[in-house]
Amino acid sequence: MAVTLPEQRKSALLARSRIITAIRRVFDDRGFLDVETPCRIPAPAPEPCIDAVPSCGWYLQTSPELAMKRLLAAGHDRIFQICRCWREGERGRLHLPEFTMLEWYRAGAGYTDLMADCEELLRTVAAVVPGRTRISFQGIDADVVLPAGRLSVREAFLRYTPLTADEALARDRFDELMVEEIEPRLGVGRPTFLVDYPAERGALARRKPGDPGLAERFELYLCGVELANGFSELTDPVEQRERFQEDRKERQAAGKDPYPVPEPFLRDLAAMPPSAGIAFGIDRLVMLLLDAPAIDDVVAFTPEEL
C-alpha cells in the first residue's frame, strides 16, 4: 500500500530540495570545498548540554565539527558540509533527534566574517521559495534584505531579564532566561546576531581579545528562532584540553557519559590556523521560509512515523 503524505508535506519537500540546491550553489560559487566526514565517531565534544546517541561502542555525531576542523588543520581553508546529525532526547516543535546541519569553516577568518556569510546566505536562499525577501513566520515578520541587528548577551540580559548575565550564570538560570525571555524577542523585523557569550558558554570558541571573560561566539535569530551558532575557533590545544576536562567533569557530576577525550582532534588542533566555523540548521531554515508551524512539516518522516 502506498504511503500517503499530507499535500503540505509534499510541497515542503519540493521546496526543501530547491533550498538545499541554492545553499550548495552559494558555497560552490565562493570556492568552498564540499566535504563528507564520518557520521559515526569514537568521541564527540563533551558539551554538558548536548548528548550523543551511542552506536556500537562509538557515537553518532552531534556535529561534524571535530572532523572538519581536522581538515582545516590539514590545509583545506574553505570547507562546507550538509549532513545528518543526532542528539539524544531532543524532540519538540523546533527539535528532532535526527536532523540536517549545514556547517562551514574558513581559515583566516573570525566570527564577524561568518556573520556576513549568514546575511548573504539568507538573502540568496530566501528568494528561492517565497520569491521575496520578507519572511513571515507564525505572525512574526522579518526582512532579510535589511542589515542584521547585533545585540550582546550582556545587553540582552539587561534589556529583557531581571538578572545580569553573570547573575544568571551564578544562579544557574542562564539557559532558562535565554529560552523564555530573550530568544522570542530576537530576529523580529530583521535577522539578529546575539554576540559575545560568557566564556563559560563558549566551549570551543576563542576568548575575546581585551575581554577574556567573553567568547567570540554568536547565534543567529530570525522571527524568534535560533538558526545558527558560530564562533572564532579556539586553536590552543592546551586550553581546549582543559575545557574538555571541565566539561567531562560536569557531565559526570550530572550522571551522564563523560565521553572519551578526542585525542586525534587535540593533536591536530596545534596545526589549525586562525579560523571561524558555524553550524546552521537546515530544517529550521526551511520551516521559517515556508511558514510551517513545526519542524515536522518540512521533513520526509518524523521519528514517530517510522
Secondary structure by P-SEA (a helix, b strand, c coil): ccccccaaaaaaaaaaaaaaaaaaaaaaaacccccccccccccccccccbbbbbcccccccccaaaaaaaaaaaccccbbbbbbbbbccccccccccbbbbbbbbbccccaaaaaaaaaaaaaaaaaccccccccccccbbbbccccbbbbcaaaaaaccccccaaaaaaacaaaaaaaccccccccccbbbbbccccccccccccccccccccccbbbbbcccccccccccccccaaaaaaaaaaaaaaaaaacccccccaaaaaaacccccccccccccaaaaaaaaacccccccccccccccc
